Amino acid sequence: MWKQDKKSKVMASILTMLLLIFTVLAFIAERGEWYDLPLGILLSLLAGAYLLLKYKFGKVLSVITALILPLLSMYGLQFYTCDPWRMYPMMALVNCVFFYLFYLMLTFLLGSFSLGYTIPSVAVMLIGITNYFVIEFRSSPIVPWDLLSLGTAASVADNYTYTISWRLLFVTFGFAFVILTARKNTLRPKKLALRIPAFVLSLVLLIASVGALQKKDVKDWLGMDQTLFTPGVRYRNNGFMAAFLGNLYLINIKEPDGYSVKKVEEIQQEVEEQRDEEQSSSVDLAKAPNIIVVMNEAFSDLSVLGEFHTNVDYMPFFHSLMEDYTSGHLMVSVKGGNTANTEYEFLSGDTMAFLPTGSVVYQQYIKDEVPTLTSHLKSLGYSTTAIHPYRAAGWDRDTVYPKLGFEEFLDMTDFQDPYYIRSYVSDESAFEKIIEVFENKKEEERKFIFEVTMQNHSAYSKEDPDVETQIKLTDYSSVTTSVKAAQNYLTLIRASDDAFKNLIEYFEKVEEPTIIIMFGDHLPSDYVSNVIARVTGYNLEDSLEENQKSYQVPYVIWDNMGLEKDDSMELTSVNYLAAFLLKQLHLPLTCYQEFLLDLKEQLPVICAGTYIDKDGTYHTYTEEDEVYGTMLNDYNILQYNHLTDGKHRVESMFQ
């Protein structure tokens, strides 16, 4: 009845011990109900015993399990991150088709139901676990082009805290029994005359099914959720496999309606006819200001989600600056991750609204030089420096930055004995590097310094004995793991605030005209913001407007030149900020930047999740808009020429 060989006993012992360890870790992390711990222990022992069980299935049980296991795997994959029963019924059927075709394809290829069902079950389990942690860390599920970001993900992976929850544990228990059950299947399609045609048919049907999911009319017919700005909800409604495969069509940027080089030139002519004739194309560097831009990692003011209480203000200096200087909130296109997209929107004036959801511009689309704010300032005589106190290869910055016009790129290797907070260079040291670069410039030289910080990068639940949690959430009487993470996050924001104060105090003593902008790249993941939401009652699914609150980051523009505060930018999007800055400084604008400023008057916000018109109405990109549709399409045409159609780029539009 039981396997007596040493190998089986060792494997059973290892499996049982691993599951017992995971059970204890889940108990430490969540405590849970009274029955969770004993149930976990029982299932761990049963899994080891099941592996040792010598019994193999007969024909009937083998057929039954062959019919059931792909279905269980499909629902198990959903269970890792959401309630599988909320999947649309038609989409549940679609997911089943993919799973059965995939399982059968491998079965006929390998000639064994045991192998053909075990291998994909293990793969699906690993995908589910990975997706669980990806959502924990960045609040959005896996998308196809995440494969291009594996290097960047690996570089920060050891800084996260991988907490085992009861949900994660029990779903993994389910997969363990699915995998062990698959190994007991004795069906073996041996005849090549059957296997080869069956394999080819399964493969062809699988490819055809994937192709069909790229077509909008098929998606409409299936009733597929195609709302792009809530990927988590879309994956819940459509099922992981259908949602993931349905995203493949987004890999390629679709050419806008009416696109042509001639159309770009027509738009350019319209802009130039309205252009200020007094604007000069040159600049007197002796009178021009140094421009310093800080895009602060995960810097946000969570009060955009509603009122909550802390023992002390978590960003007092920044709040005080917002009262006296041009400031407000920027709508960004990402949350919890994909930092590079926000910096690209700022530097280029392009928007992620016209690009595939979840894509990363630096890794997918920057192959040659692209005109940006950096290259424009360089053409005006500025020297350009990028700073990022982490690995240069993150998001391919080391290869992309030169293509955007940066002459110099300083990464973590250029920092001598910096002060670290957790595993990252602190904002204090990051800002000291800005001062160092400024002090080392020539007297007549004007600098454009663009820094992307790293201090506030997730994860926030990981403890650092050298960092005292200064900010306490007074709305909570008990401190759970998630509350602790939120308090740690707010403590990091306070550290950024203190460091920024030091930076400003230094430049207050500088005589050279200087302007400093700081803004966040995105909010932290929902794991942190949900702690605030429980206090404020915020629900991102209530409406489009509520959803987009979790994409608002604060910004401030400080200067030592006495510029008047401009209240017209209280809420805008990051793609407009660079053009607005140049206009405030009376520096020459590119034709593209002129276009953006004109567009901003009608549509003050354009980001991936929404666009907002001058009356404050929020819109989705799926709706028919007779008023603003043409404006958006013109913007899309210019961006396509700017980013995608480099061979036919109308350079005079963007330089």
C-alpha positions as CSV (number, residue, x, y, z in Angstrom):
1,M,0.0,0.0,0.0
2,W,2.9,2.4,0.8
3,K,6.0,3.0,-1.2
4,Q,9.0,1.7,0.7
5,D,11.9,3.0,-1.5
6,K,14.2,5.6,0.0
7,K,13.6,8.2,-2.8
8,S,9.9,8.3,-2.2
9,K,10.3,8.6,1.6
10,V,12.7,11.5,1.2
11,M,10.4,13.3,-1.3
12,A,7.4,12.8,1.0
13,S,9.4,14.1,4.0
14,I,10.6,17.2,2.1
15,L,7.1,17.9,0.8
16,T,5.5,17.6,4.3
17,M,8.2,19.7,5.9
18,L,7.9,22.5,3.3
19,L,4.2,22.6,3.7
20,L,4.5,22.6,7.5
21,I,7.0,25.5,7.3
22,F,4.6,27.5,5.0
23,T,1.8,26.8,7.4
24,V,3.7,28.1,10.4
25,L,4.7,31.2,8.3
26,A,1.1,31.9,7.4
27,F,0.1,31.5,11.1
28,I,2.9,34.0,12.1
29,A,1.8,36.5,9.5
30,E,-2.0,36.3,9.9
31,R,-2.9,34.2,12.9
32,G,-6.3,33.6,11.2
33,E,-9.2,31.5,12.5
34,W,-8.8,28.8,15.2
35,Y,-9.0,26.1,12.6
36,D,-6.4,27.4,10.1
37,L,-3.3,26.1,11.8
38,P,-4.6,22.6,12.6
39,L,-6.1,22.3,9.1
40,G,-2.7,23.4,7.5
41,I,-0.9,20.8,9.6
42,L,-3.4,18.1,8.6
43,L,-3.1,18.9,4.9
44,S,0.7,18.9,5.1
45,L,0.7,15.4,6.6
46,L,-2.0,14.2,4.1
47,A,0.1,15.5,1.1
48,G,3.1,13.6,2.3
49,A,1.0,10.4,2.8
50,Y,-0.7,10.9,-0.6
51,L,2.7,11.0,-2.3
52,L,3.8,7.8,-0.5
53,L,0.5,6.0,-1.4
54,K,1.4,3.2,-3.8
55,Y,-2.0,3.1,-5.4
56,K,-2.3,4.0,-9.1
57,F,-5.6,4.9,-10.8
58,G,-7.4,2.5,-13.0
59,K,-8.9,3.4,-16.3
60,V,-12.2,4.9,-14.9
61,L,-10.5,7.0,-12.2
62,S,-7.8,8.1,-14.7
63,V,-10.5,9.3,-17.2
64,I,-12.4,11.1,-14.4
65,T,-9.3,12.9,-13.2
66,A,-8.3,13.7,-16.7
67,L,-11.6,15.5,-17.1
68,I,-11.5,17.3,-13.7
69,L,-7.9,18.4,-13.2
70,P,-7.6,21.1,-15.9
71,L,-10.9,22.6,-14.5
72,L,-9.5,22.6,-10.9
73,S,-6.2,24.2,-12.1
74,M,-8.1,27.0,-13.9
75,Y,-10.2,27.8,-10.8
76,G,-7.1,27.4,-8.6
77,L,-5.2,30.0,-10.6
78,Q,-8.1,32.5,-10.1
79,F,-8.3,31.7,-6.4
80,Y,-4.8,32.9,-5.7
81,T,-5.9,36.5,-6.2
82,C,-9.6,36.8,-6.3
83,D,-13.0,35.1,-6.0
84,P,-13.1,32.7,-9.0
85,W,-16.9,32.5,-8.9
86,R,-17.1,36.2,-10.0
87,M,-15.6,35.3,-13.3
88,Y,-18.1,35.9,-16.2
89,P,-19.7,32.5,-17.1
90,M,-18.8,32.8,-20.8
91,M,-15.2,33.7,-19.9
92,A,-15.0,30.7,-17.5
93,L,-15.8,28.6,-20.5
94,V,-13.2,30.4,-22.6
95,N,-10.5,29.8,-19.9
96,C,-11.5,26.1,-19.8
97,V,-11.0,25.8,-23.5
98,F,-7.4,27.1,-23.1
99,F,-6.6,24.9,-20.2
100,Y,-7.9,21.7,-21.8
101,L,-6.2,22.4,-25.0
102,F,-2.9,23.1,-23.3
103,Y,-3.1,20.0,-21.1
104,L,-4.0,17.8,-24.0
105,M,-1.4,19.2,-26.3
106,L,1.3,18.3,-23.8
107,T,-0.2,14.9,-23.1
108,F,-0.2,13.9,-26.7
109,L,3.3,15.3,-27.2
110,L,4.7,13.3,-24.2
111,G,2.5,10.3,-24.6
112,S,1.5,10.3,-21.0
113,F,-1.5,11.8,-19.1
114,S,0.7,11.6,-16.0
115,L,3.4,13.8,-17.4
116,G,1.1,15.9,-19.6
117,Y,-1.0,16.9,-16.6
118,T,1.7,17.2,-14.0
119,I,3.9,19.6,-15.9
120,P,1.2,22.2,-16.7
121,S,-0.2,22.0,-13.2
122,V,3.2,22.8,-11.7
123,A,3.5,25.7,-14.2
124,V,0.1,27.1,-13.5
125,M,0.8,26.9,-9.7
126,L,4.0,28.9,-10.1
127,I,2.3,31.4,-12.4
128,G,-0.4,31.8,-9.7
129,I,2.1,32.3,-6.9
130,T,4.1,34.8,-9.0
131,N,0.9,36.7,-9.9
132,Y,-0.1,36.8,-6.3
133,F,3.1,38.5,-5.2
134,V,3.2,40.8,-8.3
135,I,-0.3,42.1,-7.3
136,E,0.9,42.5,-3.7
137,F,3.8,44.6,-4.7
138,R,2.4,46.8,-7.6
139,S,-1.4,46.3,-7.4
140,S,-1.7,45.0,-11.0
141,P,-1.4,41.5,-12.5
142,I,1.1,40.0,-14.8
143,V,1.0,41.2,-18.4
144,P,2.9,39.7,-21.4
145,W,5.5,42.4,-21.6
146,D,6.6,41.8,-18.0
147,L,8.9,39.2,-19.5
148,L,11.0,42.2,-20.8
149,S,11.3,43.5,-17.2
150,L,12.7,40.3,-15.6
151,G,16.1,41.9,-15.1
152,T,14.7,45.0,-13.4
153,A,12.4,42.8,-11.2
154,A,15.2,40.6,-10.2
155,S,17.4,43.5,-9.1
156,V,14.9,44.6,-6.4
157,A,13.3,41.2,-5.6
158,D,15.4,40.7,-2.5
159,N,14.1,43.9,-1.0
160,Y,10.5,42.6,-0.7
161,T,8.9,40.8,2.1
162,Y,7.2,37.7,0.9
163,T,4.4,37.1,3.4
164,I,2.6,33.8,3.3
165,S,-1.2,34.3,3.7
166,W,-3.7,31.6,4.4
167,R,-5.2,32.2,0.9
168,L,-1.8,31.6,-0.7
169,L,-1.2,28.6,1.4
170,F,-4.5,26.8,1.0
171,V,-4.6,27.3,-2.8
172,T,-1.1,25.9,-3.0
173,F,-2.3,22.9,-0.9
174,G,-5.0,22.5,-3.6
175,F,-2.4,22.5,-6.4
176,A,-0.2,20.1,-4.4
177,F,-3.1,17.5,-4.4
178,V,-3.9,18.3,-8.1
179,I,-0.2,17.6,-9.0
180,L,0.0,14.4,-6.9
181,T,-3.3,13.2,-8.4
182,A,-2.0,13.8,-11.9
183,R,1.0,11.6,-11.2
184,K,-1.3,8.7,-10.5
185,N,-3.0,8.8,-13.9
186,T,-2.1,5.6,-15.9
187,L,-3.6,6.6,-19.3
188,R,-0.9,6.5,-22.0
189,P,-1.8,7.3,-25.6
190,K,0.9,5.2,-27.2
191,K,0.1,5.1,-30.9
192,L,1.9,7.8,-32.9
193,A,-0.9,7.6,-35.5
194,L,-3.2,9.0,-32.8
195,R,-0.8,11.2,-30.9
196,I,0.7,13.2,-33.7
197,P,-2.7,14.3,-35.3
198,A,-4.1,15.0,-31.8
199,F,-1.1,17.0,-30.8
200,V,-1.2,19.1,-34.1
201,L,-5.0,19.6,-33.7
202,S,-4.6,20.8,-30.1
203,L,-1.8,23.1,-31.0
204,V,-3.7,24.6,-34.0
205,L,-6.8,25.1,-31.9
206,L,-4.8,26.7,-29.2
207,I,-3.2,29.1,-31.6
208,A,-6.5,29.9,-33.3
209,S,-8.1,30.6,-29.9
210,V,-5.3,33.0,-28.9
211,G,-5.7,34.7,-32.3
212,A,-9.4,35.0,-31.9
213,L,-9.0,36.8,-28.6
214,Q,-7.1,39.6,-30.3
215,K,-10.1,40.6,-32.3
216,K,-12.5,43.2,-30.8
217,D,-15.6,41.7,-32.3
218,V,-14.9,38.3,-30.7
219,K,-14.3,40.0,-27.4
220,D,-17.6,41.8,-27.7
221,W,-19.4,38.6,-28.6
222,L,-18.0,36.9,-25.6
223,G,-18.9,39.7,-23.3
224,M,-15.3,40.2,-22.3
225,D,-14.4,43.0,-19.8
226,Q,-12.2,45.3,-21.9
227,T,-11.9,48.1,-19.3
228,L,-8.2,48.9,-19.3
229,F,-7.8,51.2,-16.4
230,T,-8.7,48.5,-13.8
231,P,-6.5,45.5,-14.8
232,G,-7.2,43.6,-11.5
233,V,-10.9,43.7,-12.1
234,R,-10.5,42.8,-15.7
235,Y,-8.4,39.7,-14.8
236,R,-11.1,38.8,-12.2
237,N,-14.0,39.1,-14.6
238,N,-12.2,37.5,-17.6
239,G,-10.1,34.9,-15.9
240,F,-6.3,35.0,-15.8
241,M,-5.6,33.1,-19.0
242,A,-8.1,34.9,-21.2
243,A,-7.1,38.3,-19.8
244,F,-3.4,37.6,-20.2
245,L,-3.7,36.2,-23.7
246,G,-6.2,38.9,-24.7
247,N,-3.5,41.5,-23.9
248,L,-1.2,40.2,-26.6
249,Y,-2.7,42.5,-29.2
250,L,-1.5,45.4,-27.1
251,I,2.1,44.6,-27.7
252,N,2.0,46.5,-31.0
253,I,1.1,50.1,-31.0
254,K,-1.9,50.7,-33.2
255,E,-1.6,53.4,-35.9
256,P,-4.0,56.2,-35.1
257,D,-7.0,56.9,-37.4
258,G,-5.9,59.1,-40.3
259,Y,-2.2,58.9,-39.5
260,S,0.2,60.1,-42.1
261,V,3.3,62.3,-42.2
262,K,1.3,64.9,-44.2
263,K,-1.3,65.0,-41.3
264,V,1.6,65.6,-38.8
265,E,2.8,68.5,-41.0
266,E,-0.7,69.9,-41.2
267,I,-1.0,69.9,-37.4
268,Q,2.4,71.5,-37.1
269,Q,1.4,74.3,-39.5
270,E,-1.7,75.0,-37.5
271,V,0.3,75.3,-34.3
272,E,2.9,77.6,-35.9
273,E,0.2,79.9,-37.2
274,Q,-0.9,80.5,-33.7
275,R,2.6,80.7,-32.3
276,D,3.9,83.8,-30.4
277,E,5.9,85.7,-33.0
278,E,8.1,87.2,-30.3
279,Q,9.3,83.9,-29.0
280,S,13.0,83.4,-29.6
281,S,14.6,80.1,-30.6
282,S,17.8,80.9,-28.6
283,V,18.5,81.7,-25.0
284,D,20.9,83.8,-23.0
285,L,22.5,81.2,-20.7
286,A,23.8,83.9,-18.4
287,K,20.2,84.8,-17.5
288,A,18.7,81.3,-17.8
289,P,18.1,79.3,-14.6
290,N,19.5,75.9,-13.6
291,I,16.7,73.4,-13.8
292,I,16.6,70.6,-11.3
293,V,13.9,67.9,-11.5
294,V,13.4,65.3,-8.8
295,M,11.0,62.4,-9.6
296,N,10.7,60.9,-6.1
297,E,10.1,57.2,-5.9
298,A,6.6,56.4,-4.7
299,F,6.2,59.9,-3.2
300,S,2.6,60.6,-2.6
301,D,0.1,62.2,-0.3
302,L,-2.4,59.5,0.7
303,S,-4.8,62.2,1.9
304,V,-6.1,62.2,-1.8
305,L,-8.0,59.1,-0.7
306,G,-9.7,60.9,2.2
307,E,-9.0,62.2,5.7
308,F,-6.9,60.1,8.0
309,H,-5.0,60.9,11.2
310,T,-1.3,60.6,12.1
311,N,0.6,61.5,15.2
312,V,2.6,64.2,13.3
313,D,2.5,65.6,9.7
314,Y,4.3,63.2,7.4
315,M,5.3,65.9,4.9
316,P,5.2,69.3,6.7
317,F,7.8,71.1,4.6
318,F,6.3,70.0,1.3
319,H,2.8,71.1,2.5
320,S,4.3,74.5,3.4
321,L,5.9,74.9,0.0
322,M,2.6,74.1,-1.7
323,E,1.0,77.2,-0.1
324,D,3.5,79.6,-1.5
325,Y,4.7,78.1,-4.8
326,T,3.1,76.7,-8.0
327,S,1.9,73.2,-6.9
328,G,-0.9,70.8,-7.1
329,H,-1.4,67.2,-8.1
330,L,-0.4,65.3,-11.2
331,M,-2.4,62.4,-12.7
332,V,0.0,59.6,-13.6
333,S,-0.6,56.5,-15.6
334,V,0.9,53.9,-13.2
335,K,0.5,52.7,-9.6
336,G,2.8,50.7,-7.4
337,G,5.4,50.2,-10.2
338,N,6.6,50.9,-13.7
339,T,8.3,54.1,-12.6
340,A,10.0,54.6,-16.0
341,N,6.7,55.4,-17.6
342,T,6.1,58.4,-15.5
343,E,9.6,59.8,-16.2
344,Y,9.0,59.2,-19.9
345,E,5.8,61.1,-19.9
346,F,7.5,64.0,-18.2
347,L,10.5,64.1,-20.4
348,S,8.8,63.5,-23.7
349,G,5.3,65.0,-23.4
350,D,3.9,61.8,-24.7
351,T,1.1,59.9,-22.7
352,M,0.7,56.3,-21.8
353,A,-3.0,56.7,-22.8
354,F,-2.1,55.7,-26.4
355,L,0.2,52.9,-25.5
356,P,-0.5,49.3,-24.4
357,T,-1.7,48.9,-20.8
358,G,1.2,47.8,-18.7
359,S,3.9,48.4,-21.3
360,V,7.2,50.0,-20.4
361,V,8.3,52.5,-23.0
362,Y,12.0,52.3,-22.2
363,Q,12.2,48.6,-22.8
364,Q,9.7,48.2,-25.7
365,Y,9.9,51.3,-27.9
366,I,13.1,53.3,-27.4
367,K,15.5,51.9,-30.0
368,D,16.9,55.1,-31.4
369,E,17.1,58.8,-30.4
370,V,13.9,60.4,-29.4
371,P,13.5,64.2,-29.0
372,T,12.7,65.1,-25.4
373,L,12.9,68.0,-22.9
374,T,16.5,66.9,-22.3
375,S,17.6,67.1,-25.9
376,H,15.7,70.4,-26.3
377,L,17.6,71.9,-23.3
378,K,20.8,70.5,-24.6
379,S,20.2,72.3,-27.9
380,L,19.7,75.5,-26.0
381,G,23.2,75.2,-24.4
382,Y,22.3,73.3,-21.1
383,S,24.5,70.5,-19.9
384,T,22.4,67.5,-19.0
385,T,22.9,65.0,-16.2
386,A,20.7,62.1,-15.0
387,I,21.0,60.7,-11.6
388,H,19.6,57.4,-10.2
389,P,21.1,56.0,-7.0
390,Y,20.5,52.4,-8.0
391,R,21.6,50.0,-10.8
392,A,22.1,51.7,-14.1
393,A,20.5,48.9,-16.1
394,G,17.1,49.2,-14.3
395,W,14.5,49.8,-16.9
396,D,17.4,49.9,-19.4
397,R,18.2,53.5,-18.4
398,D,21.9,53.1,-19.2
399,T,21.0,52.6,-22.9
400,V,17.9,54.8,-23.0
401,Y,19.2,58.0,-21.3
402,P,21.7,58.8,-24.0
403,K,19.0,58.4,-26.6
404,L,16.9,61.0,-24.7
405,G,19.7,63.5,-24.7
406,F,21.5,63.0,-21.4
407,E,25.2,63.6,-21.6
408,E,26.0,62.1,-18.2
409,F,24.3,59.4,-16.1
410,L,25.3,58.8,-12.5
411,D,24.1,55.6,-10.9
412,M,24.7,54.0,-7.5
413,T,28.4,53.3,-8.3
414,D,29.0,57.1,-8.4
415,F,27.9,57.5,-4.8
416,Q,30.8,57.4,-2.2
417,D,29.7,56.0,1.1
418,P,26.0,57.1,0.9
419,Y,23.6,56.9,3.8
420,Y,21.2,54.0,3.3
421,I,17.6,53.6,4.4
422,R,16.7,50.0,4.3
423,S,18.6,48.7,1.2
424,Y,18.4,51.9,-0.8
425,V,20.4,55.0,-1.0
426,S,18.5,57.6,1.0
427,D,17.0,60.8,-0.4
428,E,19.4,62.7,1.8
429,S,22.4,61.2,-0.1
430,A,20.6,61.4,-3.4
431,F,20.0,65.2,-3.0
432,E,23.6,65.7,-1.8
433,K,24.7,64.3,-5.2
434,I,22.6,67.0,-6.9
435,I,24.5,69.6,-4.9
436,E,27.8,67.9,-5.7
437,V,27.0,68.0,-9.5
438,F,25.9,71.7,-9.2
439,E,29.1,72.7,-7.3
440,N,31.3,71.0,-9.8
441,K,29.9,72.8,-12.9
442,K,31.6,75.7,-14.5
443,E,30.5,79.2,-13.5
444,E,28.9,80.1,-16.8
445,E,27.5,76.6,-17.3
446,R,23.7,76.0,-16.9
447,K,22.6,72.6,-15.7
448,F,19.6,70.4,-16.3
449,I,19.7,67.8,-13.6
450,F,17.1,65.0,-13.6
451,E,17.1,62.6,-10.6
452,V,15.0,59.6,-10.0
453,T,15.3,58.6,-6.3
454,M,15.1,55.1,-4.8
455,Q,14.6,55.5,-1.0
456,N,10.9,55.0,-1.0
457,H,10.8,51.9,-3.2
458,S,8.6,49.0,-1.9
459,A,8.3,46.8,0.0
460,Y,7.3,48.6,3.2
461,S,6.6,45.7,5.6
462,K,10.2,44.7,5.7
463,E,11.7,45.9,9.0
464,D,15.0,47.8,9.2
465,P,16.5,48.0,12.7
466,D,18.2,51.3,11.8
467,V,14.9,53.0,10.8
468,E,12.5,54.0,13.6
469,T,8.8,54.2,12.6
470,Q,8.1,57.8,13.3
471,I,4.6,58.1,11.7
472,K,1.8,56.4,13.5
473,L,-1.7,55.9,12.2
474,T,-3.8,57.0,15.1
475,D,-7.0,55.7,13.6
476,Y,-5.8,52.2,14.4
477,S,-5.6,50.8,17.9
478,S,-3.8,47.6,16.8
479,V,-0.9,47.3,14.4
480,T,-1.3,44.6,11.8
481,T,1.3,43.8,9.2
482,S,-0.5,46.0,6.6
483,V,-0.9,48.9,9.1
484,K,2.8,48.6,9.9
485,A,3.6,48.7,6.2
486,A,1.6,51.9,5.8
487,Q,3.3,53.5,8.8
488,N,6.7,52.5,7.4
489,Y,5.7,54.1,4.1
490,L,4.7,57.3,5.7
491,T,7.9,57.4,7.7
492,L,9.8,57.2,4.5
493,I,7.8,60.1,3.1
494,R,8.7,62.1,6.1
495,A,12.4,61.3,5.5
496,S,12.0,62.5,1.9
497,D,10.4,65.7,3.2
498,D,13.3,66.3,5.6
499,A,15.8,65.7,2.8
500,F,14.0,68.0,0.4
501,K,14.0,70.7,3.0
502,N,17.8,70.5,3.2
503,L,18.0,70.7,-0.6
504,I,15.9,73.8,-0.8
505,E,17.7,75.4,2.1
506,Y,21.0,74.9,0.3
507,F,19.7,76.5,-2.9
508,E,18.1,79.4,-1.1
509,K,21.7,80.6,-0.5
510,V,22.6,80.2,-4.2
511,E,22.7,83.4,-6.3
512,E,22.4,81.7,-9.7
513,P,18.8,81.5,-10.8
514,T,17.6,78.0,-10.1
515,I,14.3,76.2,-10.2
516,I,13.5,72.9,-8.6
517,I,10.6,70.6,-9.2
518,M,9.7,67.6,-7.2
519,F,6.9,65.2,-7.9
520,G,6.1,61.5,-7.2
521,D,6.0,58.8,-9.9
522,H,3.1,56.9,-8.5
523,L,1.2,55.9,-5.3
524,P,2.3,52.8,-3.4
525,S,0.5,49.5,-4.1
526,D,-3.0,48.9,-2.9
527,Y,-1.5,46.8,0.0
528,V,-0.5,50.2,1.6
529,S,-3.3,52.5,0.3
530,N,-6.0,50.0,1.4
531,V,-5.0,50.6,5.0
532,I,-6.0,54.3,4.4
533,A,-9.0,53.3,2.4
534,R,-10.4,51.3,5.4
535,V,-10.4,54.5,7.5
536,T,-11.7,56.9,4.8
537,G,-14.2,54.6,3.1
538,Y,-12.4,55.1,-0.2
539,N,-13.4,52.5,-2.9
540,L,-11.6,52.6,-6.2
541,E,-14.5,50.7,-7.8
542,D,-17.2,53.3,-6.9
543,S,-16.6,55.4,-10.0
544,L,-14.0,56.5,-12.6
545,E,-13.3,59.6,-10.6
546,E,-12.8,57.7,-7.4
547,N,-10.6,55.2,-9.1
548,Q,-8.3,57.9,-10.5
549,K,-7.7,59.4,-7.1
550,S,-5.2,56.6,-6.6
551,Y,-3.2,57.9,-9.5
552,Q,-2.7,61.5,-8.1
553,V,0.7,62.5,-6.9
554,P,1.7,65.9,-5.5
555,Y,4.2,68.3,-7.1
556,V,5.8,71.6,-6.3
557,I,7.9,74.1,-8.3
558,W,10.3,76.0,-6.1
559,D,12.5,78.9,-7.4
560,N,14.8,81.6,-6.1
561,M,13.7,84.1,-8.8
562,G,10.4,85.3,-7.3
563,L,8.1,83.6,-9.9
564,E,4.5,84.2,-9.1
565,K,2.4,81.2,-8.0
566,D,0.3,79.8,-10.8
567,D,-3.0,78.2,-9.6
568,S,-4.0,77.0,-13.0
569,M,-2.1,73.7,-12.5
570,E,-3.9,72.5,-9.4
571,L,-4.8,69.2,-11.2
572,T,-3.1,68.3,-14.4
573,S,-1.2,65.3,-15.9
574,V,2.6,64.8,-15.9
575,N,2.8,64.9,-19.8
576,Y,2.1,68.7,-19.6
577,L,4.5,69.6,-16.8
578,A,7.7,70.1,-18.9
579,A,6.1,72.4,-21.4
580,F,4.4,74.4,-18.6
581,L,7.8,74.8,-16.9
582,L,9.5,76.1,-20.1
583,K,6.7,78.6,-20.6
584,Q,7.0,79.8,-17.0
585,L,10.7,80.4,-17.5
586,H,10.2,82.1,-20.9
587,L,12.4,79.6,-22.5
588,P,11.9,78.6,-26.2
589,L,9.3,75.9,-26.8
590,T,9.2,73.2,-29.4
591,C,6.2,73.1,-31.7
592,Y,5.1,69.9,-29.9
593,Q,5.3,71.7,-26.5
594,E,3.2,74.5,-27.9
595,F,0.6,71.9,-29.1
596,L,0.5,70.4,-25.6
597,L,-0.1,73.7,-23.9
598,D,-2.9,74.5,-26.3
599,L,-4.4,71.0,-25.6
600,K,-4.1,71.5,-21.9
601,E,-6.5,74.4,-22.0
602,Q,-9.2,72.0,-23.3
603,L,-8.1,68.8,-21.6
604,P,-6.1,69.6,-18.5
605,V,-5.6,65.9,-17.7
606,I,-4.7,63.1,-20.1
607,C,-3.3,59.9,-18.6
608,A,-3.8,56.1,-19.1
609,G,-6.9,55.8,-17.0
610,T,-8.9,58.8,-18.0
611,Y,-8.9,62.3,-19.6
612,I,-10.6,65.2,-17.9
613,D,-12.1,68.1,-19.8
614,K,-12.0,71.8,-18.9
615,D,-15.3,71.4,-17.1
616,G,-13.9,68.8,-14.8
617,T,-15.7,65.8,-16.4
618,Y,-13.9,62.5,-16.4
619,H,-14.0,60.4,-19.6
620,T,-13.0,56.9,-20.6
621,Y,-11.2,56.2,-23.9
622,T,-13.8,53.7,-24.9
623,E,-16.6,56.2,-25.2
624,E,-17.4,58.1,-28.4
625,D,-16.5,61.8,-27.8
626,E,-17.6,64.2,-30.6
627,V,-16.2,67.2,-28.7
628,Y,-12.7,66.1,-27.8
629,G,-12.2,63.0,-30.0
630,T,-10.5,64.9,-32.8
631,M,-8.1,66.6,-30.3
632,L,-7.1,63.3,-28.8
633,N,-6.6,61.7,-32.2
634,D,-4.4,64.6,-33.3
635,Y,-2.3,64.1,-30.1
636,N,-2.2,60.4,-30.8
637,I,-1.0,61.1,-34.4
638,L,1.8,63.4,-33.2
639,Q,2.9,60.9,-30.5
640,Y,2.9,58.0,-33.0
641,N,5.2,60.0,-35.3
642,H,7.3,61.1,-32.3
643,L,7.8,57.6,-30.7
644,T,6.9,54.9,-33.1
645,D,7.5,56.1,-36.7
646,G,11.0,57.3,-36.1
647,K,12.0,56.8,-39.7
648,H,9.4,59.4,-40.9
649,R,9.5,61.6,-37.8
650,V,8.9,65.3,-38.6
651,E,11.9,66.5,-36.6
652,S,11.0,70.2,-36.8
653,M,7.8,69.4,-34.8
654,F,9.7,68.0,-31.8
655,Q,13.0,69.9,-31.8
